[in-house]
Amino acid sequence: MTSQWQTMPWIQGLQPYQPGKPLAELKRELGIDDAIKLASNENPLGTSAKVQAAITAALPELGRYPEGSAPELRRALGQRLQVAPEQILLGNGSDEIFTMLCRCFAGPGVEVLVSQYAFSAYAIAARSVGAELIQVPARDYGHDLDAMAARVGPATRLVFLANPNNPTGTYFPAAALDAFLARIPEQVLVVLDEAYAELMTALDYPNGIERLGEHPNLLVTRTFSKAYGLAGLRCGYAIGAAPLISLLERVRLPFNSNSLAQVAALAALDDEEHLAASLANNRAGLTLLEQGLHGLGLTTLPAAGNFVTFFTPRPAQELYQALLQRGVIVRPLGPYGMSSHLRVSVGMPEENQRFIQTLGEVL
């Protein structure tokens, strides 16, 4: 059927982002009251008591617009990250920043490079402005940085990298990133998505922020959704050279960072105890999930971040549905071209055990 709405031709081919199934939706569909959700890489500890207290204290002011540029949060982040506040941009989640980047630097006739199996938000942002998305084949399910650097051409303006990568869980070490950045022309902007940086323990994991001084064409994005447990408030941020941030500020929507997100992020930054507990739970959870999956005879991809991606012995969508029927929500990866894989997020210890037990029963 032909739509009556005349839109840009590239919009018709876009596929909406497919999030993990919400618990409420599963309850409506199957009437399961005790389901567990291990599908969206959320922090199972949730928000801390300090964050909840800060949110409660801010409720009387919800009739007021927030401070548009989030000055207090940018100052606090600048002190924590040792950068100037003018080098920080707030977003309604990192996803909004990806969209701002493409609005600024991409469009028809421009190439945007991503890796095969890259986070789908990059593709949506690039295609929504009519840019040509170039997907470079992965190497061992991770970024092939050599191939990506070689593919940069005259029309390339943006390169998206995720370290570690979602949904595969792979990461690239510092030496590989440095070699890649040295090969990229200064007119090409490299966007390094470090959504899981706080969760990383590998000694060779690179800190993108430490490389900003040497590479003004590098932009790092991070988020409060993962380690800090604020996924529901949508608070992401970018760090880069001040002139670059100034350009992005021109397309930032007014008041894009809401009042509760700002006060919650400030409180979360100061809550070292909750962050430490979250990291400890994550390390133990990754170990339990990997051992449990291996004990079932399944092969996993290297796990970095707060999730494990594993091969399935029968169609993954079939296994996903069988787990749903038993109240366990994981993530099928068909939209990423990985029809033989499922991804499971780290939960609380009892949730991780329930997943392994239920998966064993299904298999």
RAFENJO-V140298 format. One record per residue. RES is the residue in three letters. SS is DSSP state (a for helix, b for strand, c for the rest). PHI is phi as a letter, one per 20 degrees, with the letter a starting at -180 (999 if undefined). NEAR is the number of other C-alpha atoms within 12 Angstrom. Layout:
RES_SS_PHI_NEAR + RES_SS_PHI_NEAR
This chain:
MET_c_999_4 + THR_c_e_7 + SER_c_f_8 + GLN_c_f_6 + TRP_c_e_10 + GLN_c_e_10 + THR_c_c_15 + MET_c_f_16 + PRO_a_g_16 + TRP_a_f_22 + ILE_a_f_19 + GLN_a_g_18 + GLY_c_e_14 + LEU_c_f_22 + GLN_c_d_17 + PRO_c_f_16 + TYR_c_f_16 + GLN_c_d_20 + PRO_c_f_22 + GLY_c_f_29 + LYS_c_f_26 + PRO_c_f_24 + LEU_a_f_26 + ALA_a_f_19 + GLU_a_f_18 + LEU_a_f_26 + LYS_a_f_22 + ARG_a_f_13 + GLU_a_f_16 + LEU_a_d_18 + GLY_c_m_16 + ILE_c_e_20 + ASP_c_e_18 + ASP_c_d_19 + ALA_c_f_30 + ILE_b_c_37 + LYS_b_d_39 + LEU_c_c_44 + ALA_c_c_37 + SER_c_c_35 + ASN_c_l_40 + GLU_c_e_36 + ASN_c_f_38 + PRO_c_f_38 + LEU_c_f_29 + GLY_c_m_29 + THR_c_e_35 + SER_c_e_30 + ALA_a_f_19 + LYS_a_f_25 + VAL_a_f_32 + GLN_a_f_25 + ALA_a_f_19 + ALA_a_f_25 + ILE_a_f_28 + THR_a_g_18 + ALA_a_f_17 + ALA_a_e_22 + LEU_a_g_19 + PRO_a_f_12 + GLU_a_e_16 + LEU_c_f_17 + GLY_c_f_11 + ARG_c_d_14 + TYR_c_f_17 + PRO_c_f_24 + GLU_c_f_23 + GLY_c_g_24 + SER_c_e_30 + ALA_c_l_34 + PRO_a_f_24 + GLU_a_f_24 + LEU_a_f_40 + ARG_a_f_35 + ARG_a_f_24 + ALA_a_f_24 + LEU_a_f_34 + GLY_a_f_25 + GLN_a_f_19 + ARG_a_f_17 + LEU_a_e_26 + GLN_c_m_19 + VAL_c_c_25 + ALA_c_f_25 + PRO_a_g_29 + GLU_a_f_29 + GLN_a_e_36 + ILE_b_c_42 + LEU_b_c_51 + LEU_b_e_49 + GLY_b_c_43 + ASN_c_f_37 + GLY_c_n_35 + SER_a_f_40 + ASP_a_g_32 + GLU_a_f_32 + ILE_a_f_43 + PHE_a_f_47 + THR_a_f_33 + MET_a_g_37 + LEU_a_f_42 + CYS_a_f_40 + ARG_a_f_31 + CYS_a_f_27 + PHE_a_c_33 + ALA_c_c_33 + GLY_c_r_28 + PRO_c_g_23 + GLY_c_n_18 + VAL_c_d_28 + GLU_b_e_32 + VAL_b_c_45 + LEU_b_e_43 + VAL_b_c_43 + SER_b_e_39 + GLN_c_g_35 + TYR_c_m_37 + ALA_c_f_40 + PHE_c_g_37 + SER_a_f_34 + ALA_a_f_35 + TYR_a_f_42 + ALA_a_f_39 + ILE_a_f_32 + ALA_a_f_39 + ALA_a_f_42 + ARG_a_f_35 + SER_c_f_32 + VAL_c_d_33 + GLY_c_n_28 + ALA_c_f_34 + GLU_b_e_29 + LEU_b_e_37 + ILE_b_d_29 + GLN_b_d_29 + VAL_b_e_28 + PRO_c_g_22 + ALA_c_f_24 + ARG_b_c_19 + ASP_c_l_18 + TYR_c_m_31 + GLY_b_d_35 + HIS_c_f_38 + ASP_c_e_31 + LEU_a_f_39 + ASP_a_f_25 + ALA_a_f_22 + MET_a_f_35 + ALA_a_f_31 + ALA_a_f_18 + ARG_a_e_28 + VAL_c_f_33 + GLY_c_c_21 + PRO_c_g_17 + ALA_c_e_24 + THR_b_f_34 + ARG_b_c_38 + LEU_b_c_46 + VAL_b_c_49 + PHE_b_d_48 + LEU_b_c_47 + ALA_b_d_46 + ASN_c_c_44 + PRO_c_f_43 + ASN_c_e_40 + ASN_c_d_43 + PRO_c_d_45 + THR_c_e_43 + GLY_c_n_38 + THR_c_f_36 + TYR_c_b_42 + PHE_c_d_36 + PRO_b_e_26 + ALA_a_g_22 + ALA_a_f_19 + ALA_a_f_22 + LEU_a_f_34 + ASP_a_f_26 + ALA_a_f_16 + PHE_a_f_29 + LEU_a_g_34 + ALA_a_f_22 + ARG_a_e_24 + ILE_c_e_31 + PRO_c_f_25 + GLU_c_f_19 + GLN_c_e_21 + VAL_c_d_31 + LEU_b_e_34 + VAL_b_e_43 + VAL_b_d_44 + LEU_b_d_43 + ASP_b_e_40 + GLU_c_d_40 + ALA_c_f_41 + TYR_c_d_41 + ALA_a_g_33 + GLU_a_f_33 + LEU_a_e_37 + MET_c_f_33 + THR_c_c_23 + ALA_c_f_22 + LEU_c_f_12 + ASP_c_e_16 + TYR_b_f_27 + PRO_c_e_28 + ASN_c_e_33 + GLY_a_f_39 + ILE_a_f_32 + GLU_a_f_21 + ARG_a_d_26 + LEU_c_f_31 + GLY_c_f_19 + GLU_c_e_17 + HIS_c_c_30 + PRO_c_f_30 + ASN_c_e_32 + LEU_b_d_42 + LEU_b_c_44 + VAL_b_d_44 + THR_b_d_41 + ARG_b_c_44 + THR_b_b_41 + PHE_c_e_45 + SER_c_f_39 + LYS_c_e_42 + ALA_c_f_42 + TYR_c_e_46 + GLY_c_m_39 + LEU_c_d_37 + ALA_a_g_28 + GLY_a_f_24 + LEU_a_e_31 + ARG_c_l_31 + CYS_c_c_41 + GLY_b_d_42 + TYR_b_b_46 + ALA_b_c_48 + ILE_b_c_46 + GLY_c_a_40 + ALA_c_f_29 + ALA_a_g_24 + PRO_a_f_19 + LEU_a_f_32 + ILE_a_f_34 + SER_a_f_24 + LEU_a_f_22 + LEU_a_f_33 + GLU_a_g_28 + ARG_c_f_17 + VAL_c_d_24 + ARG_c_f_28 + LEU_c_f_21 + PRO_c_g_18 + PHE_c_l_22 + ASN_c_f_32 + SER_c_d_35 + ASN_c_f_35 + SER_a_g_35 + LEU_a_f_38 + ALA_a_f_42 + GLN_a_f_42 + VAL_a_f_37 + ALA_a_f_39 + ALA_a_f_44 + LEU_a_f_34 + ALA_a_f_35 + ALA_a_f_39 + LEU_a_f_35 + ASP_a_e_24 + ASP_c_e_25 + GLU_a_f_19 + GLU_a_f_18 + HIS_a_f_26 + LEU_a_f_31 + ALA_a_f_21 + ALA_a_f_24 + SER_a_f_32 + LEU_a_f_32 + ALA_a_f_27 + ASN_a_f_30 + ASN_a_f_38 + ARG_a_f_31 + ALA_a_f_23 + GLY_a_f_35 + LEU_a_f_37 + THR_a_f_27 + LEU_a_f_31 + LEU_a_f_43 + GLU_a_f_34 + GLN_a_f_22 + GLY_a_f_27 + LEU_a_f_33 + HIS_a_f_22 + GLY_a_f_17 + LEU_c_e_24 + GLY_c_n_18 + LEU_c_e_26 + THR_c_d_23 + THR_b_d_33 + LEU_c_e_32 + PRO_c_g_30 + ALA_c_e_40 + ALA_c_c_41 + GLY_c_n_42 + ASN_c_c_50 + PHE_b_b_46 + VAL_b_c_46 + THR_b_d_43 + PHE_b_c_39 + PHE_b_f_29 + THR_c_d_31 + PRO_c_f_22 + ARG_c_c_18 + PRO_c_g_20 + ALA_a_f_29 + GLN_a_f_26 + GLU_a_f_21 + LEU_a_f_33 + TYR_a_g_36 + GLN_a_f_23 + ALA_a_f_24 + LEU_a_f_34 + LEU_a_g_36 + GLN_a_f_25 + ARG_c_d_28 + GLY_c_m_32 + VAL_b_c_40 + ILE_b_d_44 + VAL_c_c_47 + ARG_b_d_40 + PRO_b_f_39 + LEU_b_d_35 + GLY_a_g_21 + PRO_a_g_26 + TYR_a_e_28 + GLY_c_m_21 + MET_b_d_25 + SER_b_f_25 + SER_b_d_27 + HIS_b_c_35 + LEU_b_c_45 + ARG_b_d_45 + VAL_b_c_48 + SER_b_e_46 + VAL_c_f_48 + GLY_c_d_41 + MET_c_f_31 + PRO_a_g_25 + GLU_a_f_19 + GLU_a_f_29 + ASN_a_f_36 + GLN_a_f_27 + ARG_a_f_28 + PHE_a_f_41 + ILE_a_f_33 + GLN_a_f_22 + THR_a_f_28 + LEU_a_f_36 + GLY_a_f_21 + GLU_a_f_14 + VAL_a_f_22 + LEU_c_f_22
